[in-house]
């Protein structure tokens, strides 16, 4: 199983991953790809809003796909939540099932 990184790069741009405890409260969302800030924001699991580890990882992968499409200039694909979600699930499956030598 993979761990959500603190930072990574997409097309030579460093993307920071930040966990917050109020995204659900204010945005009614588990994650956001903030294009202007080179950040992915993820709602962390809290006692008042518990989130399973698998859901956090799915949210991360979903937001990574948004960042990919945005980096490619594909605004229509980036806005297609169904496509982004499927691609995020495929990425999650790859990361969870890859075998290291």
Biopython code that builds the backbone (N, CA, C, O; Angstrom):
import numpy as np
from Bio.PDB.StructureBuilder import StructureBuilder

atoms = [
    (1, "UNK", "N", (0.834, -1.181, 0.000)),
    (1, "UNK", "CA", (0.000, 0.000, 0.000)),
    (1, "UNK", "C", (0.882, 1.249, 0.000)),
    (1, "UNK", "O", (1.900, 1.314, 0.689)),
    (2, "UNK", "N", (0.478, 2.197, -0.762)),
    (2, "UNK", "CA", (1.265, 3.423, -0.851)),
    (2, "UNK", "C", (0.858, 4.412, 0.241)),
    (2, "UNK", "O", (-0.216, 4.301, 0.831)),
    (3, "UNK", "N", (1.721, 5.360, 0.492)),
    (3, "UNK", "CA", (1.438, 6.440, 1.435)),
    (3, "UNK", "C", (1.288, 7.736, 0.648)),
    (3, "UNK", "O", (1.997, 7.953, -0.335)),
    (4, "UNK", "N", (0.388, 8.577, 1.065)),
    (4, "UNK", "CA", (0.197, 9.873, 0.425)),
    (4, "UNK", "C", (1.448, 10.716, 0.682)),
    (4, "UNK", "O", (1.848, 10.894, 1.833)),
    (5, "UNK", "N", (2.069, 11.235, -0.384)),
    (5, "UNK", "CA", (3.299, 12.010, -0.188)),
    (5, "UNK", "C", (3.013, 13.417, 0.339)),
    (5, "UNK", "O", (1.893, 13.919, 0.236)),
    (6, "UNK", "N", (4.036, 14.033, 0.899)),
    (6, "UNK", "CA", (3.930, 15.422, 1.350)),
    (6, "UNK", "C", (4.065, 16.378, 0.168)),
    (6, "UNK", "O", (3.501, 17.473, 0.168)),
    (7, "UNK", "N", (4.821, 15.945, -0.835)),
    (7, "UNK", "CA", (4.993, 16.744, -2.050)),
    (7, "UNK", "C", (5.453, 15.837, -3.171)),
    (7, "UNK", "O", (5.997, 14.758, -2.939)),
    (8, "UNK", "N", (5.222, 16.299, -4.396)),
    (8, "UNK", "CA", (5.625, 15.573, -5.597)),
    (8, "UNK", "C", (5.655, 16.581, -6.740)),
    (8, "UNK", "O", (5.302, 17.745, -6.548)),
    (9, "UNK", "N", (6.072, 16.148, -7.921)),
    (9, "UNK", "CA", (6.143, 17.058, -9.059)),
    (9, "UNK", "C", (5.246, 16.603, -10.201)),
    (9, "UNK", "O", (5.081, 15.410, -10.454)),
    (10, "UNK", "N", (4.676, 17.584, -10.879)),
    (10, "UNK", "CA", (3.962, 17.380, -12.142)),
    (10, "UNK", "C", (4.521, 18.418, -13.104)),
    (10, "UNK", "O", (4.419, 19.621, -12.862)),
    (11, "UNK", "N", (5.103, 17.951, -14.181)),
    (11, "UNK", "CA", (5.721, 18.806, -15.194)),
    (11, "UNK", "C", (6.622, 19.848, -14.527)),
    (11, "UNK", "O", (6.475, 21.049, -14.752)),
    (12, "UNK", "N", (7.541, 19.374, -13.715)),
    (12, "UNK", "CA", (8.551, 20.198, -13.036)),
    (12, "UNK", "C", (7.982, 21.234, -12.067)),
    (12, "UNK", "O", (8.702, 22.137, -11.641)),
    (13, "UNK", "N", (6.719, 21.116, -11.720)),
    (13, "UNK", "CA", (6.120, 21.987, -10.719)),
    (13, "UNK", "C", (5.935, 21.194, -9.427)),
    (13, "UNK", "O", (5.304, 20.137, -9.426)),
    (14, "UNK", "N", (6.484, 21.704, -8.339)),
    (14, "UNK", "CA", (6.319, 21.014, -7.063)),
    (14, "UNK", "C", (4.907, 21.249, -6.533)),
    (14, "UNK", "O", (4.444, 22.385, -6.430)),
    (15, "UNK", "N", (4.248, 20.162, -6.206)),
    (15, "UNK", "CA", (2.901, 20.192, -5.665)),
    (15, "UNK", "C", (2.985, 19.788, -4.194)),
    (15, "UNK", "O", (3.518, 18.728, -3.865)),
    (16, "UNK", "N", (2.465, 20.625, -3.327)),
    (16, "UNK", "CA", (2.439, 20.340, -1.895)),
    (16, "UNK", "C", (1.091, 19.716, -1.536)),
    (16, "UNK", "O", (0.049, 20.142, -2.035)),
    (17, "UNK", "N", (1.120, 18.719, -0.680)),
    (17, "UNK", "CA", (-0.103, 18.089, -0.185)),
    (17, "UNK", "C", (-0.293, 18.540, 1.254)),
    (17, "UNK", "O", (0.584, 18.368, 2.100)),
    (18, "UNK", "N", (-1.452, 19.119, 1.510)),
    (18, "UNK", "CA", (-1.747, 19.661, 2.841)),
    (18, "UNK", "C", (-3.030, 19.029, 3.371)),
    (18, "UNK", "O", (-4.040, 18.972, 2.670)),
    (19, "UNK", "N", (-2.979, 18.562, 4.601)),
    (19, "UNK", "CA", (-4.157, 18.033, 5.276)),
    (19, "UNK", "C", (-4.731, 19.119, 6.173)),
    (19, "UNK", "O", (-4.006, 19.759, 6.933)),
    (20, "UNK", "N", (-6.038, 19.319, 6.076)),
    (20, "UNK", "CA", (-6.723, 20.322, 6.899)),
    (20, "UNK", "C", (-7.900, 19.659, 7.609)),
    (20, "UNK", "O", (-8.354, 18.586, 7.211)),
    (21, "UNK", "N", (-8.382, 20.303, 8.650)),
    (21, "UNK", "CA", (-9.493, 19.698, 9.396)),
    (21, "UNK", "C", (-10.824, 20.411, 9.184)),
    (21, "UNK", "O", (-11.800, 20.094, 9.864)),
    (22, "UNK", "N", (-10.887, 21.374, 8.248)),
    (22, "UNK", "CA", (-12.132, 22.114, 8.076)),
    (22, "UNK", "C", (-12.633, 22.192, 6.629)),
    (22, "UNK", "O", (-13.536, 22.976, 6.337)),
    (23, "UNK", "N", (-12.070, 21.400, 5.729)),
    (23, "UNK", "CA", (-12.488, 21.453, 4.324)),
    (23, "UNK", "C", (-13.941, 21.018, 4.161)),
    (23, "UNK", "O", (-14.699, 21.648, 3.424)),
    (24, "UNK", "N", (-14.328, 19.955, 4.837)),
    (24, "UNK", "CA", (-15.710, 19.474, 4.759)),
    (24, "UNK", "C", (-16.663, 20.524, 5.302)),
    (24, "UNK", "O", (-17.747, 20.733, 4.757)),
    (25, "UNK", "N", (-16.259, 21.174, 6.367)),
    (25, "UNK", "CA", (-17.106, 22.180, 7.007)),
    (25, "UNK", "C", (-17.371, 23.366, 6.079)),
    (25, "UNK", "O", (-18.508, 23.823, 5.967)),
    (26, "UNK", "N", (-16.326, 23.865, 5.413)),
    (26, "UNK", "CA", (-16.479, 25.081, 4.619)),
    (26, "UNK", "C", (-16.707, 24.831, 3.129)),
    (26, "UNK", "O", (-17.374, 25.626, 2.467)),
    (27, "UNK", "N", (-16.168, 23.752, 2.601)),
    (27, "UNK", "CA", (-16.272, 23.484, 1.162)),
    (27, "UNK", "C", (-17.138, 22.274, 0.841)),
    (27, "UNK", "O", (-17.412, 22.009, -0.330)),
    (28, "UNK", "N", (-17.573, 21.536, 1.855)),
    (28, "UNK", "CA", (-18.338, 20.305, 1.669)),
    (28, "UNK", "C", (-17.651, 19.380, 0.669)),
    (28, "UNK", "O", (-18.270, 18.848, -0.252)),
    (29, "UNK", "N", (-16.358, 19.213, 0.884)),
    (29, "UNK", "CA", (-15.528, 18.429, -0.026)),
    (29, "UNK", "C", (-14.455, 17.721, 0.785)),
    (29, "UNK", "O", (-14.050, 18.188, 1.849)),
    (30, "UNK", "N", (-14.000, 16.576, 0.262)),
    (30, "UNK", "CA", (-12.889, 15.873, 0.910)),
    (30, "UNK", "C", (-11.543, 16.279, 0.343)),
    (30, "UNK", "O", (-10.509, 16.011, 0.954)),
    (31, "UNK", "N", (-11.540, 16.932, -0.831)),
    (31, "UNK", "CA", (-10.275, 17.331, -1.427)),
    (31, "UNK", "C", (-10.448, 18.445, -2.432)),
    (31, "UNK", "O", (-11.532, 18.667, -2.971)),
    (32, "UNK", "N", (-9.351, 19.138, -2.671)),
    (32, "UNK", "CA", (-9.318, 20.199, -3.672)),
    (32, "UNK", "C", (-7.956, 20.208, -4.337)),
    (32, "UNK", "O", (-6.924, 20.050, -3.684)),
    (33, "UNK", "N", (-7.973, 20.398, -5.655)),
    (33, "UNK", "CA", (-6.743, 20.648, -6.396)),
    (33, "UNK", "C", (-6.683, 22.155, -6.599)),
    (33, "UNK", "O", (-7.445, 22.707, -7.393)),
    (34, "UNK", "N", (-5.802, 22.807, -5.904)),
    (34, "UNK", "CA", (-5.684, 24.271, -6.005)),
    (34, "UNK", "C", (-4.626, 24.600, -7.050)),
    (34, "UNK", "O", (-3.424, 24.533, -6.792)),
    (35, "UNK", "N", (-5.103, 24.951, -8.218)),
    (35, "UNK", "CA", (-4.216, 25.131, -9.363)),
    (35, "UNK", "C", (-3.320, 26.346, -9.208)),
    (35, "UNK", "O", (-2.152, 26.287, -9.592)),
    (36, "UNK", "N", (-3.817, 27.438, -8.664)),
    (36, "UNK", "CA", (-3.018, 28.654, -8.527)),
    (36, "UNK", "C", (-1.972, 28.562, -7.427)),
    (36, "UNK", "O", (-1.021, 29.342, -7.401)),
    (37, "UNK", "N", (-2.145, 27.618, -6.531)),
    (37, "UNK", "CA", (-1.239, 27.499, -5.381)),
    (37, "UNK", "C", (-0.315, 26.290, -5.462)),
    (37, "UNK", "O", (0.509, 26.094, -4.569)),
    (38, "UNK", "N", (-0.429, 25.474, -6.509)),
    (38, "UNK", "CA", (0.351, 24.233, -6.603)),
    (38, "UNK", "C", (0.185, 23.385, -5.342)),
    (38, "UNK", "O", (1.154, 22.909, -4.750)),
    (39, "UNK", "N", (-1.083, 23.217, -4.956)),
    (39, "UNK", "CA", (-1.397, 22.439, -3.756)),
    (39, "UNK", "C", (-2.546, 21.481, -4.023)),
    (39, "UNK", "O", (-3.408, 21.712, -4.871)),
    (40, "UNK", "N", (-2.518, 20.400, -3.266)),
    (40, "UNK", "CA", (-3.680, 19.535, -3.115)),
    (40, "UNK", "C", (-4.030, 19.599, -1.635)),
    (40, "UNK", "O", (-3.187, 19.364, -0.770)),
    (41, "UNK", "N", (-5.285, 19.920, -1.363)),
    (41, "UNK", "CA", (-5.770, 20.022, 0.005)),
    (41, "UNK", "C", (-6.679, 18.820, 0.257)),
    (41, "UNK", "O", (-7.562, 18.519, -0.545)),
    (42, "UNK", "N", (-6.451, 18.137, 1.382)),
    (42, "UNK", "CA", (-7.246, 16.949, 1.716)),
    (42, "UNK", "C", (-7.781, 17.097, 3.141)),
    (42, "UNK", "O", (-7.059, 17.471, 4.065)),
    (43, "UNK", "N", (-9.063, 16.791, 3.283)),
    (43, "UNK", "CA", (-9.684, 16.760, 4.609)),
    (43, "UNK", "C", (-9.068, 15.614, 5.393)),
    (43, "UNK", "O", (-9.081, 14.470, 4.938)),
    (44, "UNK", "N", (-8.528, 15.913, 6.568)),
    (44, "UNK", "CA", (-7.984, 14.826, 7.384)),
    (44, "UNK", "C", (-9.091, 14.206, 8.223)),
    (44, "UNK", "O", (-10.113, 14.831, 8.505)),
    (45, "UNK", "N", (-8.863, 12.989, 8.604)),
    (45, "UNK", "CA", (-9.801, 12.297, 9.478)),
    (45, "UNK", "C", (-9.727, 12.920, 10.860)),
    (45, "UNK", "O", (-8.642, 13.120, 11.407)),
    (46, "UNK", "N", (-10.883, 13.224, 11.416)),
    (46, "UNK", "CA", (-10.949, 13.810, 12.754)),
    (46, "UNK", "C", (-11.945, 13.010, 13.584)),
    (46, "UNK", "O", (-12.747, 12.264, 13.022)),
    (47, "UNK", "N", (-11.914, 13.143, 14.884)),
    (47, "UNK", "CA", (-12.903, 12.438, 15.705)),
    (47, "UNK", "C", (-14.342, 12.795, 15.325)),
    (47, "UNK", "O", (-15.227, 11.940, 15.382)),
    (48, "UNK", "N", (-14.580, 14.040, 14.941)),
    (48, "UNK", "CA", (-15.937, 14.438, 14.576)),
    (48, "UNK", "C", (-16.280, 14.105, 13.123)),
    (48, "UNK", "O", (-17.454, 14.081, 12.753)),
    (49, "UNK", "N", (-15.257, 13.848, 12.297)),
    (49, "UNK", "CA", (-15.494, 13.474, 10.899)),
    (49, "UNK", "C", (-14.467, 12.411, 10.497)),
    (49, "UNK", "O", (-13.502, 12.712, 9.795)),
    (50, "UNK", "N", (-14.678, 11.168, 10.944)),
    (50, "UNK", "CA", (-13.718, 10.107, 10.620)),
    (50, "UNK", "C", (-13.784, 9.725, 9.136)),
    (50, "UNK", "O", (-14.863, 9.600, 8.557)),
    (51, "UNK", "N", (-12.618, 9.546, 8.549)),
    (51, "UNK", "CA", (-12.513, 9.156, 7.140)),
    (51, "UNK", "C", (-11.567, 7.969, 7.053)),
    (51, "UNK", "O", (-10.465, 8.005, 7.600)),
    (52, "UNK", "N", (-11.994, 6.926, 6.370)),
    (52, "UNK", "CA", (-11.166, 5.734, 6.214)),
    (52, "UNK", "C", (-9.915, 6.056, 5.395)),
    (52, "UNK", "O", (-9.940, 6.916, 4.515)),
    (53, "UNK", "N", (-8.839, 5.363, 5.694)),
    (53, "UNK", "CA", (-7.573, 5.554, 4.988)),
    (53, "UNK", "C", (-7.745, 5.380, 3.477)),
    (53, "UNK", "O", (-7.183, 6.144, 2.692)),
    (54, "UNK", "N", (-8.523, 4.375, 3.075)),
    (54, "UNK", "CA", (-8.765, 4.146, 1.647)),
    (54, "UNK", "C", (-9.452, 5.319, 0.976)),
    (54, "UNK", "O", (-9.152, 5.635, -0.176)),
    (55, "UNK", "N", (-10.372, 5.972, 1.678)),
    (55, "UNK", "CA", (-11.063, 7.139, 1.125)),
    (55, "UNK", "C", (-10.105, 8.323, 0.990)),
    (55, "UNK", "O", (-10.172, 9.069, 0.014)),
    (56, "UNK", "N", (-9.216, 8.496, 1.968)),
    (56, "UNK", "CA", (-8.216, 9.563, 1.866)),
    (56, "UNK", "C", (-7.313, 9.348, 0.652)),
    (56, "UNK", "O", (-7.000, 10.291, -0.075)),
    (57, "UNK", "N", (-6.902, 8.109, 0.444)),
    (57, "UNK", "CA", (-6.031, 7.801, -0.699)),
    (57, "UNK", "C", (-6.777, 7.969, -2.020)),
    (57, "UNK", "O", (-6.207, 8.441, -3.003)),
    (58, "UNK", "N", (-8.046, 7.584, -2.040)),
    (58, "UNK", "CA", (-8.851, 7.801, -3.243)),
    (58, "UNK", "C", (-8.969, 9.297, -3.531)),
    (58, "UNK", "O", (-8.823, 9.726, -4.676)),
    (59, "UNK", "N", (-9.230, 10.082, -2.500)),
    (59, "UNK", "CA", (-9.344, 11.535, -2.667)),
    (59, "UNK", "C", (-8.044, 12.112, -3.218)),
    (59, "UNK", "O", (-8.070, 12.938, -4.130)),
    (60, "UNK", "N", (-6.912, 11.681, -2.672)),
    (60, "UNK", "CA", (-5.617, 12.142, -3.168)),
    (60, "UNK", "C", (-5.468, 11.829, -4.656)),
    (60, "UNK", "O", (-5.110, 12.709, -5.438)),
    (61, "UNK", "N", (-5.739, 10.592, -5.051)),
    (61, "UNK", "CA", (-5.593, 10.191, -6.457)),
    (61, "UNK", "C", (-6.539, 10.982, -7.359)),
    (61, "UNK", "O", (-6.155, 11.380, -8.458)),
    (62, "UNK", "N", (-7.742, 11.207, -6.916)),
    (62, "UNK", "CA", (-8.719, 11.997, -7.660)),
    (62, "UNK", "C", (-8.163, 13.409, -7.914)),
    (62, "UNK", "O", (-8.240, 13.922, -9.030)),
    (63, "UNK", "N", (-7.614, 14.016, -6.883)),
    (63, "UNK", "CA", (-7.077, 15.372, -7.028)),
    (63, "UNK", "C", (-5.822, 15.393, -7.892)),
    (63, "UNK", "O", (-5.588, 16.370, -8.604)),
    (64, "UNK", "N", (-5.013, 14.345, -7.846)),
    (64, "UNK", "CA", (-3.841, 14.249, -8.731)),
    (64, "UNK", "C", (-4.288, 14.256, -10.188)),
    (64, "UNK", "O", (-3.671, 14.925, -11.017)),
    (65, "UNK", "N", (-5.339, 13.528, -10.509)),
    (65, "UNK", "CA", (-5.839, 13.502, -11.885)),
    (65, "UNK", "C", (-6.306, 14.896, -12.310)),
    (65, "UNK", "O", (-6.059, 15.308, -13.443)),
    (66, "UNK", "N", (-6.971, 15.619, -11.424)),
    (66, "UNK", "CA", (-7.329, 17.007, -11.733)),
    (66, "UNK", "C", (-6.071, 17.804, -12.087)),
    (66, "UNK", "O", (-6.062, 18.554, -13.063)),
    (67, "UNK", "N", (-5.004, 17.638, -11.285)),
    (67, "UNK", "CA", (-3.759, 18.365, -11.535)),
    (67, "UNK", "C", (-3.145, 17.963, -12.877)),
    (67, "UNK", "O", (-2.627, 18.817, -13.595)),
    (68, "UNK", "N", (-3.198, 16.668, -13.225)),
    (68, "UNK", "CA", (-2.664, 16.216, -14.522)),
    (68, "UNK", "C", (-3.389, 16.907, -15.671)),
    (68, "UNK", "O", (-2.763, 17.495, -16.552)),
    (69, "UNK", "N", (-4.722, 16.828, -15.648)),
    (69, "UNK", "CA", (-5.496, 17.420, -16.736)),
    (69, "UNK", "C", (-5.276, 18.929, -16.815)),
    (69, "UNK", "O", (-5.170, 19.480, -17.911)),
    (70, "UNK", "N", (-5.207, 19.594, -15.681)),
    (70, "UNK", "CA", (-4.956, 21.032, -15.673)),
    (70, "UNK", "C", (-3.577, 21.337, -16.247)),
    (70, "UNK", "O", (-3.432, 22.287, -17.017)),
    (71, "UNK", "N", (-2.573, 20.559, -15.891)),
    (71, "UNK", "CA", (-1.217, 20.771, -16.398)),
    (71, "UNK", "C", (-1.144, 20.581, -17.917)),
    (71, "UNK", "O", (-0.314, 21.193, -18.589)),
    (72, "UNK", "N", (-2.021, 19.728, -18.445)),
    (72, "UNK", "CA", (-2.069, 19.490, -19.892)),
    (72, "UNK", "C", (-2.909, 20.536, -20.612)),
    (72, "UNK", "O", (-2.982, 20.526, -21.840)),
    (73, "UNK", "N", (-3.539, 21.430, -19.875)),
    (73, "UNK", "CA", (-4.400, 22.432, -20.483)),
    (73, "UNK", "C", (-5.743, 21.882, -20.918)),
    (73, "UNK", "O", (-6.433, 22.492, -21.734)),
    (74, "UNK", "N", (-6.115, 20.734, -20.380)),
    (74, "UNK", "CA", (-7.371, 20.062, -20.737)),
    (74, "UNK", "C", (-8.467, 20.447, -19.744)),
    (74, "UNK", "O", (-8.830, 19.660, -18.869)),
    (75, "UNK", "N", (-8.988, 21.663, -19.889)),
    (75, "UNK", "CA", (-9.963, 22.165, -18.927)),
    (75, "UNK", "C", (-11.276, 21.380, -18.958)),
    (75, "UNK", "O", (-11.903, 21.194, -17.916)),
    (76, "UNK", "N", (-11.697, 20.920, -20.134)),
    (76, "UNK", "CA", (-12.938, 20.130, -20.203)),
    (76, "UNK", "C", (-12.772, 18.794, -19.501)),
    (76, "UNK", "O", (-13.661, 18.359, -18.770)),
    (77, "UNK", "N", (-11.634, 18.140, -19.719)),
    (77, "UNK", "CA", (-11.389, 16.868, -19.031)),
    (77, "UNK", "C", (-11.256, 17.090, -17.532)),
    (77, "UNK", "O", (-11.741, 16.289, -16.734)),
    (78, "UNK", "N", (-10.599, 18.177, -17.153)),
    (78, "UNK", "CA", (-10.416, 18.500, -15.738)),
    (78, "UNK", "C", (-11.757, 18.707, -15.041)),
    (78, "UNK", "O", (-11.897, 18.389, -13.860)),
    (79, "UNK", "N", (-12.730, 19.231, -15.752)),
    (79, "UNK", "CA", (-14.052, 19.500, -15.177)),
    (79, "UNK", "C", (-14.981, 18.287, -15.217)),
    (79, "UNK", "O", (-16.064, 18.318, -14.633)),
    (80, "UNK", "N", (-14.569, 17.227, -15.895)),
    (80, "UNK", "CA", (-15.394, 16.029, -16.026)),
    (80, "UNK", "C", (-15.181, 15.142, -14.790)),
    (80, "UNK", "O", (-14.286, 14.296, -14.771)),
    (81, "UNK", "N", (-16.008, 15.344, -13.767)),
    (81, "UNK", "CA", (-15.831, 14.639, -12.494)),
    (81, "UNK", "C", (-15.926, 13.120, -12.629)),
    (81, "UNK", "O", (-15.228, 12.390, -11.925)),
    (82, "UNK", "N", (-16.782, 12.644, -13.524)),
    (82, "UNK", "CA", (-16.899, 11.189, -13.699)),
    (82, "UNK", "C", (-15.596, 10.616, -14.252)),
    (82, "UNK", "O", (-15.112, 9.598, -13.757)),
    (83, "UNK", "N", (-15.028, 11.254, -15.266)),
    (83, "UNK", "CA", (-13.758, 10.796, -15.835)),
    (83, "UNK", "C", (-12.642, 10.904, -14.801)),
    (83, "UNK", "O", (-11.853, 9.973, -14.641)),
    (84, "UNK", "N", (-12.573, 12.024, -14.104)),
    (84, "UNK", "CA", (-11.534, 12.216, -13.093)),
    (84, "UNK", "C", (-11.645, 11.141, -12.015)),
    (84, "UNK", "O", (-10.629, 10.620, -11.556)),
    (85, "UNK", "N", (-12.858, 10.807, -11.612)),
    (85, "UNK", "CA", (-13.037, 9.804, -10.572)),
    (85, "UNK", "C", (-12.603, 8.415, -11.042)),
    (85, "UNK", "O", (-11.965, 7.673, -10.296)),
    (86, "UNK", "N", (-12.952, 8.072, -12.277)),
    (86, "UNK", "CA", (-12.533, 6.768, -12.821)),
    (86, "UNK", "C", (-11.015, 6.708, -12.929)),
    (86, "UNK", "O", (-10.400, 5.715, -12.542)),
    (87, "UNK", "N", (-10.412, 7.770, -13.453)),
    (87, "UNK", "CA", (-8.949, 7.805, -13.574)),
    (87, "UNK", "C", (-8.290, 7.754, -12.187)),
    (87, "UNK", "O", (-7.263, 7.101, -12.008)),
    (88, "UNK", "N", (-8.884, 8.443, -11.217)),
    (88, "UNK", "CA", (-8.365, 8.393, -9.852)),
    (88, "UNK", "C", (-8.434, 6.992, -9.277)),
    (88, "UNK", "O", (-7.505, 6.553, -8.598)),
    (89, "UNK", "N", (-9.527, 6.281, -9.542)),
    (89, "UNK", "CA", (-9.647, 4.889, -9.080)),
    (89, "UNK", "C", (-8.617, 3.987, -9.747)),
    (89, "UNK", "O", (-8.049, 3.105, -9.103)),
    (90, "UNK", "N", (-8.376, 4.207, -11.042)),
    (90, "UNK", "CA", (-7.353, 3.413, -11.739)),
    (90, "UNK", "C", (-5.963, 3.675, -11.165)),
    (90, "UNK", "O", (-5.181, 2.746, -10.964)),
    (91, "UNK", "N", (-5.664, 4.940, -10.906)),
    (91, "UNK", "CA", (-4.376, 5.283, -10.305)),
    (91, "UNK", "C", (-4.246, 4.647, -8.923)),
    (91, "UNK", "O", (-3.193, 4.105, -8.586)),
    (92, "UNK", "N", (-5.304, 4.710, -8.127)),
    (92, "UNK", "CA", (-5.280, 4.113, -6.795)),
    (92, "UNK", "C", (-5.047, 2.605, -6.869)),
    (92, "UNK", "O", (-4.260, 2.058, -6.096)),
    (93, "UNK", "N", (-5.727, 1.940, -7.792)),
    (93, "UNK", "CA", (-5.529, 0.497, -7.934)),
    (93, "UNK", "C", (-4.088, 0.177, -8.307)),
    (93, "UNK", "O", (-3.491, -0.754, -7.767)),
    (94, "UNK", "N", (-3.535, 0.954, -9.232)),
    (94, "UNK", "CA", (-2.132, 0.752, -9.618)),
    (94, "UNK", "C", (-1.215, 0.910, -8.407)),
    (94, "UNK", "O", (-0.375, 0.048, -8.147)),
    (95, "UNK", "N", (-1.373, 1.996, -7.674)),
    (95, "UNK", "CA", (-0.492, 2.264, -6.530)),
    (95, "UNK", "C", (-0.640, 1.211, -5.430)),
    (95, "UNK", "O", (0.338, 0.852, -4.776)),
    (96, "UNK", "N", (-1.856, 0.722, -5.230)),
    (96, "UNK", "CA", (-2.092, -0.265, -4.167)),
    (96, "UNK", "C", (-1.643, -1.668, -4.536)),
    (96, "UNK", "O", (-1.398, -2.485, -3.649)),
    (97, "UNK", "N", (-1.529, -1.966, -5.831)),
    (97, "UNK", "CA", (-1.252, -3.359, -6.230)),
    (97, "UNK", "C", (0.117, -3.557, -6.866)),
    (97, "UNK", "O", (0.485, -4.690, -7.176)),
    (98, "UNK", "N", (0.883, -2.481, -7.070)),
    (98, "UNK", "CA", (2.203, -2.641, -7.694)),
    (98, "UNK", "C", (3.110, -3.415, -6.753)),
    (98, "UNK", "O", (3.001, -3.306, -5.531)),
    (99, "UNK", "N", (3.990, -4.184, -7.327)),
    (99, "UNK", "CA", (4.934, -4.964, -6.530)),
    (99, "UNK", "C", (6.324, -4.399, -6.712)),
    (99, "UNK", "O", (6.774, -4.163, -7.833)),
    (100, "UNK", "N", (6.991, -4.187, -5.608)),
    (100, "UNK", "CA", (8.376, -3.697, -5.622)),
    (100, "UNK", "C", (9.314, -4.885, -5.656)),
    (100, "UNK", "O", (9.033, -5.926, -5.061)),
    (101, "UNK", "N", (10.407, -4.734, -6.339)),
    (101, "UNK", "CA", (11.431, -5.799, -6.375)),
    (101, "UNK", "C", (12.408, -5.609, -5.253)),
    (101, "UNK", "O", (13.343, -6.397, -5.109)),
]
sb = StructureBuilder()
sb.init_structure("model")
sb.init_model(0)
sb.init_chain("A")
sb.init_seg("    ")
for serial, (resi, resn, name, xyz) in enumerate(atoms, 1):
    if name == "N":
        sb.init_residue(resn, " ", resi, " ")
    sb.init_atom(name, np.array(xyz, "f"), 0.0, 1.0, " ", f" {name:<3s}", serial, name[0])
structure = sb.get_structure()
